[in-house]
Amino acid sequence: MKKQRITAKIAAALVAAATIFGVSACGASGASQQSGSSDEILYGGDSGSPTFVRNFNPFSTSKRTGTNFIYEPLQVVNVIDGTSTPFLATGDKVVNPRTIEYTIRNGVKWSDGQAFTAKDVVYTFNLIKKNTALDTLGVWQHIASVDESGNTVTFHLQSDDVPAASIISQQTIVPEHIWSKISDPLKYTDDNPVGTGPFELGSFTPNQYTLKKNNDYWQANKVAIKTIVVPASNKQLDLVNKGYDWAYSYMTNVDKTWVGANKQHNHYWFPPGGTVSLFPNLTKAPFNNVDFRQGLNYAIDRSAIANDAEEGYVKGATQTGLLLPNQEKWVDSSIPNQGKISQNTTKALAYFAKAGYTTRDGKLVDSSGKQLTLNITVPSGYTDWLRGVQTLQSQLGKLGISVKLTQPQPAAYTQAQNNGDFDLIVSSFGGTGNVFQDYNNLLNSQFALPVGQSTTANFERYKNDKADALLNQLKATSDEATQKQIVDSLQQVVYNDVPVIGMFYGGLWGLFSTKNFTGWPSAQNPYAAPTTWTANVLKIVTTVKKA
């Protein structure tokens, strides 16, 4: 995601997508619904359609989520706390701010029996360099070159770039002996995938597919699940009625609907996964006026918005750009109340007055007497976001502001967001597990392309030389004390200049049953995010145990 393209692009889009029901659910075998009697799980983590297309290309944006059980990255990054767990690499070493070395794991085999080597790693990175559409993480906007010697792969970076390791680590690796024969890797559906991961593709139909345990997996002793059954459906009630073991879904009244169905075994974990915010188009008046933005900042009741949007599952957001409690260690103690701003209509009206808007006959008007009218874009189908925005609409209405809502279909919404075709738009940022990536995604002016040109981040098109300088400094240092000072300053930028108005945290909607397996991630044991579309699933299936 850079110019500094980063994974927050993907994280933000998927946090948004997670707000609507997109979980596969349908038919289970009887065994998977009997406590302690099955080695398989019923998995509701492949979503969006009542039928499946057989596509396991790990570079494809339309791949099956089961792909994440088949292929592995160098390391798995936990977006909750930013920690990395070695997988195909035993670890990384930052030799200097421009050089990172990875030691590649010995004894790993591809599922067709061929040995995995460092050459596969170098091949993969050169493959996505040659085919830029495959570079979904933007790794080559960090890397100058890559080479290998024995079991060591060395990445030479374009500049001092300490955070690059967390992005490079997440790159999925493919076998050279197969992919070197593929004429068009972008269109390749990889319908018989060969990976290094804990599972292989079993049976496949448009209505259901299975993943079977790879018994030759390099850490097979850690994998208790023998079969993952993935039915195709978009019926949320199936999650409860058919006894799913693991799913991902925002579920209304989850304590009643999910937990209530089996109080002994059904659990959920909804940690914050991004900051859902009001993005003003900073190329337009009055949004380019910081006093106007501060008026909006103090006009809203974030707790009420969060409660109405997400039923109290998540909290109102801080106005520092930090995702709390995940990034609590970075909090600037000089900012009051961790940057959580309470509604203050007196303050809001004072800021609006500075921006040229005053109250007349119960309406907030400009100098000509015209009522302030705001148009907020929110994607159609994102019912929880819409509930939050309707609460926002009511709050601003009480100040005499007319608020109109535009609800395009998701594809048109994304185009409007990326092209800057909006006045105010509801979107999200953060949740990568890396504080640099989160702030870079939000503030870096290199993303601030002219309106009409598609960008991948900084959708508000914020430009601030101080913020850019701070990001460059943070990118170049590995000293923790220096990092803390810089992050403090970045919080001050977001808090005082209000490039976006944070509203509430978007949840990650993990649903788990302990009937057959235990050890799922939780608030008490946050070893992985509950997301189903990332390599975090590898941490989960190598951790859970038979009940």
C-alpha positions as CSV (number, residue, x, y, z in Angstrom):
1,M,0.0,0.0,0.0
2,K,2.6,2.4,-0.6
3,K,4.1,4.7,-2.5
4,Q,4.1,3.1,0.9
5,R,1.4,0.7,0.0
6,I,0.5,-1.4,3.0
7,T,-1.8,-4.2,4.1
8,A,-4.1,-1.8,5.8
9,K,-5.7,-1.4,2.4
10,I,-6.9,-4.9,2.6
11,A,-7.6,-4.8,6.3
12,A,-9.8,-1.8,6.0
13,A,-11.7,-3.2,3.1
14,L,-12.4,-6.4,4.9
15,V,-13.3,-4.8,8.2
16,A,-15.9,-3.0,6.2
17,A,-17.0,-6.1,4.4
18,A,-17.3,-7.9,7.8
19,T,-20.1,-5.6,8.8
20,I,-22.6,-7.4,6.6
21,F,-23.3,-11.1,6.7
22,G,-20.9,-12.9,4.5
23,V,-20.5,-16.3,6.1
24,S,-21.0,-19.6,4.3
25,A,-23.4,-21.9,6.1
26,C,-25.1,-25.0,5.0
27,G,-25.4,-28.8,5.7
28,A,-23.1,-30.6,8.1
29,S,-22.4,-34.3,8.6
30,G,-23.8,-35.7,11.7
31,A,-20.4,-36.4,13.1
32,S,-19.4,-32.8,13.2
33,Q,-22.4,-32.0,15.4
34,Q,-21.6,-34.5,18.2
35,S,-19.5,-33.3,21.0
36,G,-16.1,-34.9,21.2
37,S,-16.9,-37.5,18.5
38,S,-15.5,-35.8,15.4
39,D,-12.0,-35.0,14.0
40,E,-13.6,-32.5,11.6
41,I,-15.0,-29.1,11.9
42,L,-17.9,-27.3,10.2
43,Y,-16.4,-24.1,8.9
44,G,-18.3,-20.9,8.0
45,G,-15.4,-18.9,6.9
46,D,-15.9,-18.9,3.2
47,S,-18.5,-16.3,2.3
48,G,-20.5,-14.2,-0.1
49,S,-22.3,-16.6,-2.3
50,P,-24.5,-19.7,-2.1
51,T,-22.2,-21.5,-4.6
52,F,-18.4,-21.8,-4.9
53,V,-16.1,-21.3,-7.8
54,R,-13.0,-23.5,-7.7
55,N,-10.3,-20.9,-7.3
56,F,-7.3,-21.4,-4.9
57,N,-4.9,-19.0,-6.5
58,P,-3.4,-17.3,-3.4
59,F,-2.9,-14.1,-5.4
60,S,-6.5,-13.8,-6.6
61,T,-8.9,-11.4,-4.9
62,S,-11.7,-13.9,-5.5
63,K,-9.9,-16.9,-4.1
64,R,-11.6,-19.3,-1.7
65,T,-10.6,-18.6,1.9
66,G,-9.6,-22.2,2.2
67,T,-6.5,-21.2,0.3
68,N,-5.1,-19.8,3.6
69,F,-5.0,-23.3,5.1
70,I,-3.0,-24.6,2.0
71,Y,-0.4,-22.0,1.5
72,E,1.9,-20.3,4.0
73,P,3.8,-17.1,4.4
74,L,7.2,-16.6,5.9
75,Q,5.6,-15.5,9.2
76,V,2.1,-14.9,10.4
77,V,1.5,-11.5,11.8
78,N,-1.1,-11.2,14.6
79,V,-3.0,-8.0,13.8
80,I,-4.2,-7.8,17.4
81,D,-0.7,-7.0,18.8
82,G,1.6,-7.0,15.8
83,T,3.6,-10.0,16.9
84,S,5.0,-12.4,14.3
85,T,5.1,-16.2,14.5
86,P,7.6,-18.0,12.2
87,F,6.2,-20.3,9.6
88,L,8.2,-20.9,6.4
89,A,11.0,-18.7,7.9
90,T,12.4,-19.4,11.4
91,G,12.5,-15.6,11.9
92,D,13.8,-12.4,10.5
93,K,16.8,-10.3,11.2
94,V,17.0,-6.5,10.5
95,V,20.7,-6.3,9.6
96,N,20.3,-2.6,9.1
97,P,17.4,-0.3,8.2
98,R,17.8,-1.3,4.5
99,T,18.6,-5.0,4.8
100,I,16.4,-7.8,6.2
101,E,17.5,-11.5,6.4
102,Y,15.2,-14.5,6.7
103,T,16.3,-17.9,7.7
104,I,14.3,-20.4,5.6
105,R,13.0,-23.5,7.5
106,N,14.6,-26.8,6.7
107,G,12.6,-30.1,6.3
108,V,9.5,-28.5,4.7
109,K,7.9,-30.3,1.7
110,W,5.3,-29.2,-0.8
111,S,2.2,-31.3,-0.7
112,D,3.3,-33.2,-3.9
113,G,6.4,-34.3,-2.0
114,Q,9.0,-32.0,-3.5
115,A,11.3,-30.1,-1.1
116,F,10.6,-26.5,-0.3
117,T,13.7,-24.3,-0.4
118,A,14.9,-20.7,-0.3
119,K,14.7,-20.7,-4.1
120,D,10.9,-20.9,-3.9
121,V,10.9,-17.8,-1.8
122,V,13.0,-15.8,-4.2
123,Y,11.0,-17.1,-7.1
124,T,7.7,-16.0,-5.5
125,F,8.9,-12.5,-4.9
126,N,10.3,-12.1,-8.4
127,L,7.1,-13.5,-9.8
128,I,5.0,-10.8,-8.2
129,K,7.6,-8.2,-9.3
130,K,7.2,-9.3,-12.9
131,N,3.4,-9.5,-12.5
132,T,2.5,-6.4,-10.5
133,A,-1.2,-7.2,-10.2
134,L,-0.1,-10.2,-8.0
135,D,1.6,-7.8,-5.5
136,T,-1.5,-7.3,-3.3
137,L,0.6,-6.4,-0.3
138,G,2.8,-3.9,-2.2
139,V,6.0,-5.6,-1.1
140,W,7.9,-4.3,-4.2
141,Q,7.2,-0.8,-3.1
142,H,9.7,-1.6,-0.3
143,I,12.1,-4.0,-1.9
144,A,15.0,-3.1,-4.2
145,S,16.2,-6.6,-4.8
146,V,16.1,-10.1,-3.2
147,D,18.7,-12.9,-3.3
148,E,19.4,-16.2,-1.5
149,S,22.4,-18.1,-0.3
150,G,21.8,-21.5,1.2
151,N,18.8,-21.2,3.5
152,T,19.1,-17.4,3.9
153,V,17.0,-15.0,1.9
154,T,18.1,-11.4,1.9
155,F,15.9,-8.4,1.1
156,H,17.6,-5.2,0.1
157,L,15.2,-2.3,0.6
158,Q,14.7,0.9,-1.3
159,S,15.2,3.1,1.7
160,D,15.5,2.9,5.5
161,D,12.4,0.9,6.2
162,V,12.2,-1.0,9.5
163,P,8.4,-1.7,9.2
164,A,9.0,-3.5,5.8
165,A,9.7,-6.8,7.6
166,S,6.1,-7.1,8.8
167,I,4.8,-6.7,5.3
168,I,7.4,-9.0,3.6
169,S,6.7,-11.6,6.2
170,Q,3.1,-11.9,5.2
171,Q,3.8,-12.8,1.5
172,T,2.3,-16.2,0.6
173,I,5.0,-18.5,-1.0
174,V,4.3,-20.7,-4.0
175,P,6.3,-23.6,-5.6
176,E,8.6,-22.6,-8.4
177,H,8.3,-26.1,-10.0
178,I,4.6,-25.5,-10.6
179,W,4.2,-21.8,-11.0
180,S,7.1,-21.3,-13.4
181,K,5.0,-23.3,-16.0
182,I,1.9,-21.0,-15.6
183,S,1.5,-18.7,-18.6
184,D,-0.9,-16.3,-16.9
185,P,-0.6,-16.4,-13.1
186,L,-3.2,-13.7,-12.6
187,K,-6.0,-15.7,-14.4
188,Y,-4.8,-19.1,-13.1
189,T,-7.4,-20.7,-10.8
190,D,-5.0,-23.2,-9.2
191,D,-7.8,-25.7,-8.9
192,N,-5.5,-28.4,-7.6
193,P,-3.3,-26.4,-5.2
194,V,0.1,-27.6,-4.0
195,G,1.1,-25.9,-0.8
196,T,3.2,-26.3,2.3
197,G,0.3,-25.8,4.7
198,P,-1.5,-28.0,7.2
199,F,-4.3,-28.9,4.8
200,E,-4.8,-30.1,1.2
201,L,-7.9,-29.7,-1.0
202,G,-10.2,-32.7,-0.6
203,S,-13.5,-33.0,-2.4
204,F,-15.0,-30.0,-4.2
205,T,-18.5,-29.2,-5.5
206,P,-20.2,-25.9,-6.1
207,N,-22.1,-26.5,-2.9
208,Q,-19.4,-27.7,-0.6
209,Y,-15.7,-28.5,-0.4
210,T,-13.5,-30.1,2.1
211,L,-9.9,-29.6,3.3
212,K,-8.1,-32.7,4.5
213,K,-5.1,-32.7,6.9
214,N,-1.7,-32.8,5.2
215,N,-0.1,-35.7,7.1
216,D,3.4,-34.7,5.8
217,Y,3.0,-31.1,7.1
218,W,6.2,-30.0,8.8
219,Q,4.4,-29.5,12.1
220,A,1.6,-32.0,11.7
221,N,1.8,-33.0,15.3
222,K,0.2,-29.6,16.2
223,V,-2.8,-30.1,13.9
224,A,-5.6,-31.9,15.7
225,I,-8.3,-31.2,13.0
226,K,-8.4,-33.9,10.3
227,T,-11.1,-32.4,8.0
228,I,-12.5,-29.0,7.5
229,V,-16.0,-29.1,5.9
230,V,-16.9,-25.8,4.1
231,P,-20.5,-25.6,2.9
232,A,-21.8,-22.9,0.6
233,S,-24.7,-20.8,1.8
234,N,-25.5,-17.3,2.8
235,K,-28.1,-18.3,5.4
236,Q,-26.9,-17.0,8.8
237,L,-29.3,-19.2,10.8
238,D,-27.5,-22.3,9.6
239,L,-24.5,-21.3,11.8
240,V,-26.7,-22.0,14.8
241,N,-29.1,-24.6,13.5
242,K,-26.4,-26.9,12.0
243,G,-23.9,-26.6,14.8
244,Y,-20.9,-24.8,13.2
245,D,-17.6,-25.1,15.0
246,W,-16.0,-21.9,13.6
247,A,-17.5,-19.0,11.7
248,Y,-17.2,-15.3,11.1
249,S,-20.4,-13.2,11.2
250,Y,-21.8,-10.1,12.8
251,M,-24.8,-11.6,14.6
252,T,-27.6,-9.5,16.1
253,N,-28.1,-10.2,19.8
254,V,-25.3,-12.8,19.8
255,D,-25.7,-13.8,23.4
256,K,-29.2,-14.9,22.6
257,T,-28.8,-16.2,19.0
258,W,-25.4,-17.9,19.2
259,V,-24.5,-18.4,22.8
260,G,-28.1,-19.1,23.8
261,A,-28.3,-22.0,21.3
262,N,-25.6,-23.9,23.3
263,K,-24.5,-22.1,26.5
264,Q,-22.0,-24.7,27.3
265,H,-20.1,-24.6,24.1
266,N,-20.8,-21.6,22.0
267,H,-18.5,-18.6,22.4
268,Y,-17.7,-15.4,20.5
269,W,-14.9,-12.9,20.4
270,F,-15.4,-9.5,18.8
271,P,-12.2,-7.6,19.1
272,P,-11.7,-4.2,17.4
273,G,-10.3,-4.6,13.9
274,G,-10.3,-1.0,12.5
275,T,-11.6,2.5,13.2
276,V,-14.8,3.3,11.4
277,S,-14.6,7.0,10.7
278,L,-16.2,9.9,8.9
279,F,-13.7,10.9,6.1
280,P,-14.1,14.5,4.9
281,N,-13.1,15.4,1.4
282,L,-10.3,17.8,2.2
283,T,-10.1,19.2,-1.3
284,K,-13.6,20.8,-0.8
285,A,-14.9,23.6,1.4
286,P,-16.0,23.6,4.1
287,F,-14.2,20.3,4.9
288,N,-10.8,21.9,4.2
289,N,-11.3,24.1,7.3
290,V,-10.0,22.6,10.5
291,D,-12.5,24.6,12.6
292,F,-15.3,23.0,10.6
293,R,-13.8,19.5,11.2
294,Q,-13.5,20.3,14.9
295,G,-17.1,21.3,14.9
296,L,-18.1,17.8,13.6
297,N,-15.6,16.3,16.0
298,Y,-17.3,17.7,19.1
299,A,-20.9,17.5,17.7
300,I,-21.2,13.7,17.8
301,D,-21.8,11.3,20.7
302,R,-19.5,8.4,19.8
303,S,-20.8,6.0,22.5
304,A,-24.4,6.4,21.2
305,I,-23.2,5.8,17.6
306,A,-21.2,2.7,18.6
307,N,-24.1,1.3,20.6
308,D,-26.6,1.8,17.9
309,A,-24.3,0.6,15.1
310,E,-22.9,-2.5,16.9
311,E,-25.2,-3.2,19.8
312,G,-22.5,-2.3,22.3
313,Y,-20.1,-5.0,21.0
314,V,-17.5,-2.3,20.3
315,K,-16.7,1.1,21.8
316,G,-16.6,4.6,20.5
317,A,-13.3,5.4,18.8
318,T,-10.5,7.6,20.1
319,Q,-9.5,10.7,18.1
320,T,-5.8,9.8,18.0
321,G,-5.8,7.2,15.2
322,L,-5.0,4.4,17.7
323,L,-7.0,1.2,17.9
324,L,-7.7,0.6,21.6
325,P,-7.1,-1.5,23.6
326,N,-4.9,-3.2,20.9
327,Q,-2.4,-0.3,20.8
328,E,-2.7,0.9,24.3
329,K,1.1,0.9,24.9
330,W,1.4,3.7,22.3
331,V,-1.1,6.1,24.0
332,D,0.2,9.7,24.4
333,S,-0.4,10.4,28.1
334,S,-0.5,14.2,27.4
335,I,-3.7,13.8,25.4
336,P,-6.8,13.9,27.7
337,N,-8.7,10.7,28.3
338,Q,-6.6,8.7,25.7
339,G,-8.1,10.9,23.0
340,K,-11.7,9.9,23.6
341,I,-13.8,13.0,23.0
342,S,-17.1,13.4,24.6
343,Q,-19.9,15.2,22.8
344,N,-19.8,19.0,23.6
345,T,-22.4,20.9,21.5
346,T,-21.3,24.3,23.0
347,K,-17.8,23.6,21.8
348,A,-19.0,22.3,18.5
349,L,-21.1,25.4,17.8
350,A,-18.1,27.6,18.7
351,Y,-15.9,25.9,16.2
352,F,-18.7,26.0,13.5
353,A,-18.9,29.8,14.2
354,K,-15.2,30.1,13.5
355,A,-15.8,28.3,10.3
356,G,-18.6,30.8,9.4
357,Y,-21.7,28.9,10.5
358,T,-24.1,30.3,13.1
359,T,-27.5,29.3,14.5
360,R,-30.5,31.1,13.2
361,D,-34.1,30.0,13.8
362,G,-33.0,26.5,14.9
363,K,-30.8,26.0,11.8
364,L,-27.0,26.2,11.3
365,V,-26.5,28.6,8.5
366,D,-23.7,30.3,6.6
367,S,-23.3,34.0,6.1
368,S,-26.0,34.1,3.4
369,G,-28.5,32.4,5.7
370,K,-28.4,29.1,3.8
371,Q,-28.7,26.0,6.0
372,L,-25.6,23.7,6.3
373,T,-26.4,20.5,4.4
374,L,-24.1,17.5,4.5
375,N,-24.1,14.5,2.2
376,I,-22.7,11.4,3.7
377,T,-21.9,8.3,1.6
378,V,-22.3,4.9,3.2
379,P,-22.3,1.6,1.3
380,S,-25.6,-0.1,0.7
381,G,-26.1,-3.3,2.7
382,Y,-23.7,-2.3,5.5
383,T,-26.7,-2.3,7.9
384,D,-24.7,-1.6,11.1
385,W,-22.8,1.3,9.6
386,L,-26.1,2.7,8.4
387,R,-27.6,2.5,11.9
388,G,-24.6,4.4,13.2
389,V,-24.8,7.0,10.5
390,Q,-28.6,7.4,11.1
391,T,-27.7,8.2,14.8
392,L,-25.1,10.6,13.6
393,Q,-27.7,12.2,11.3
394,S,-30.0,12.7,14.3
395,Q,-27.3,14.2,16.4
396,L,-26.3,16.7,13.8
397,G,-29.9,17.4,13.0
398,K,-30.4,18.6,16.6
399,L,-27.7,21.3,15.9
400,G,-29.7,22.5,12.9
401,I,-27.6,20.6,10.2
402,S,-29.4,18.9,7.4
403,V,-27.9,15.5,6.6
404,K,-28.6,13.5,3.5
405,L,-27.4,9.9,3.0
406,T,-26.1,8.4,-0.3
407,Q,-26.1,4.6,-0.4
408,P,-24.3,3.3,-3.5
409,Q,-23.8,-0.4,-4.0
410,P,-20.4,-1.6,-2.6
411,A,-18.5,-1.5,-6.0
412,A,-19.7,2.0,-6.7
413,Y,-19.0,3.0,-3.1
414,T,-15.4,1.7,-3.4
415,Q,-14.9,3.6,-6.6
416,A,-16.3,6.8,-5.1
417,Q,-14.0,6.4,-2.0
418,N,-10.9,5.7,-4.0
419,N,-11.5,8.5,-6.5
420,G,-12.5,11.1,-4.0
421,D,-16.0,11.4,-5.3
422,F,-17.7,12.3,-2.1
423,D,-18.3,15.1,0.5
424,L,-18.2,12.9,3.6
425,I,-17.8,9.2,3.4
426,V,-17.9,6.4,6.0
427,S,-14.8,4.2,5.8
428,S,-12.3,2.6,8.1
429,F,-8.5,2.5,8.6
430,G,-6.1,0.7,10.8
431,G,-6.1,-2.8,12.2
432,T,-2.8,-4.0,10.6
433,G,-1.2,-4.7,14.0
434,N,1.6,-2.2,13.0
435,V,1.3,1.4,14.2
436,F,3.4,2.7,11.3
437,Q,1.3,1.0,8.7
438,D,-1.9,2.4,10.3
439,Y,-0.7,6.0,10.4
440,N,0.9,5.7,7.0
441,N,-2.3,4.5,5.5
442,L,-4.2,7.4,7.1
443,L,-1.8,10.3,6.7
444,N,0.9,9.8,4.0
445,S,0.5,12.6,1.4
446,Q,1.9,10.3,-1.3
447,F,-1.6,8.7,-1.4
448,A,-3.3,12.1,-1.8
449,L,-3.8,11.9,-5.5
450,P,-5.9,14.4,-7.4
451,V,-9.6,13.8,-7.2
452,G,-10.6,11.5,-10.0
453,Q,-7.5,9.4,-9.7
454,S,-7.9,6.2,-7.7
455,T,-5.8,5.9,-4.5
456,T,-5.5,3.0,-2.1
457,A,-5.3,5.0,1.2
458,N,-5.6,8.5,2.6
459,F,-9.0,8.7,1.0
460,E,-9.6,12.1,2.5
461,R,-6.5,13.4,0.6
462,Y,-4.7,14.8,3.6
463,K,-1.4,16.7,3.1
464,N,0.8,17.8,6.0
465,D,4.6,18.1,5.7
466,K,5.0,17.5,9.4
467,A,3.0,14.3,9.3
468,D,5.1,13.1,6.3
469,A,8.3,13.9,8.1
470,L,7.2,12.0,11.2
471,L,6.3,9.0,9.1
472,N,9.7,9.0,7.4
473,Q,11.4,9.2,10.9
474,L,9.2,6.4,12.2
475,K,10.0,4.3,9.2
476,A,13.7,4.7,9.7
477,T,14.2,3.9,13.4
478,S,14.2,0.7,15.3
479,D,14.7,2.5,18.7
480,E,11.6,1.9,20.8
481,A,11.9,5.2,22.8
482,T,12.3,7.2,19.6
483,Q,9.3,5.3,18.0
484,K,7.2,6.2,21.0
485,Q,8.1,9.9,20.7
486,I,7.2,9.9,17.0
487,V,3.9,8.1,17.6
488,D,3.0,10.6,20.3
489,S,3.5,13.4,17.7
490,L,1.4,11.6,15.1
491,Q,-1.4,11.2,17.7
492,Q,-1.2,15.0,18.2
493,V,-1.6,15.5,14.4
494,V,-4.7,13.4,14.2
495,Y,-6.2,14.9,17.5
496,N,-5.6,18.5,16.6
497,D,-5.9,18.6,12.8
498,V,-8.8,16.1,12.5
499,P,-8.0,14.6,9.1
500,V,-10.9,12.1,9.8
501,I,-13.5,12.0,12.6
502,G,-13.2,8.6,14.3
503,M,-16.6,7.2,15.3
504,F,-16.4,3.6,16.5
505,Y,-14.3,0.5,16.2
506,G,-15.3,-2.1,13.6
507,G,-15.4,-5.5,15.2
508,L,-13.9,-8.8,14.0
509,W,-16.8,-11.2,14.4
510,G,-15.4,-14.5,15.5
511,L,-17.9,-17.3,16.5
512,F,-16.5,-20.6,18.0
513,S,-17.9,-23.8,19.5
514,T,-15.9,-25.9,22.0
515,K,-18.0,-29.1,21.4
516,N,-15.3,-30.7,19.3
517,F,-12.2,-28.5,19.7
518,T,-10.9,-26.1,22.4
519,G,-8.3,-23.4,22.4
520,W,-9.9,-20.9,20.0
521,P,-8.6,-17.3,20.3
522,S,-10.3,-15.1,22.8
523,A,-9.8,-11.9,24.8
524,Q,-8.1,-14.0,27.4
525,N,-5.8,-15.6,24.9
526,P,-5.5,-13.3,21.9
527,Y,-2.9,-15.3,20.1
528,A,-4.6,-14.7,16.7
529,A,-7.3,-12.6,15.3
530,P,-10.7,-14.4,14.6
531,T,-10.5,-13.4,10.9
532,T,-11.1,-16.2,8.4
533,W,-9.6,-14.6,5.3
534,T,-6.0,-14.2,6.4
535,A,-3.0,-16.4,7.4
536,N,-4.2,-16.0,11.0
537,V,-6.1,-19.3,10.4
538,L,-2.7,-21.1,10.4
539,K,-2.1,-20.0,14.0
540,I,-5.6,-21.2,15.0
541,V,-5.4,-24.7,13.4
542,T,-2.0,-25.3,14.9
543,T,-3.2,-24.3,18.3
544,V,-6.7,-25.8,18.9
545,K,-6.9,-29.2,20.6
546,K,-9.4,-32.0,20.6
547,A,-12.2,-31.5,23.2
